[in-house]
Amino acid sequence: MVGCEADGGLYAISHTRLAQGVQAQAVIDAWRMQALQAMGSTALPSTTPLPGLGLRPALTVYQASGNNPRGQAVQARWTWVQRDRDIYHWALYAPVIRAEMEEPFFDALQWQ
């Protein structure tokens, strides 16, 4: 996992490699539920589909609201992408997520 704080947001990217025979969708679903629980959110996240652009895969961005570990209100945007046995997760957290924070973060993602 790598991350940084900039412009009032926390940006993070993480990766895991699945063991042979592990179902990726089950892992992604459990990861998403754990992320919701960590924020104290019980609502299912809304989604925004983003079409693939160039080398970037098509993405579904999940949107949720809850609280950070200090109990402060926070919004989140997440996406998970599977590629072979690898799962990649992009996350953005901020008190208020503005388009100028979200769009460059997700639009710049590309496979190399």
Summary of the structure (lengths in Angstrom):
residues: 112
radius of gyration: 13.9
end to end distance: 18.1
largest distance: 40.5
contacts: 289
relative contact order: 0.23
helix: 21%
strand: 45%
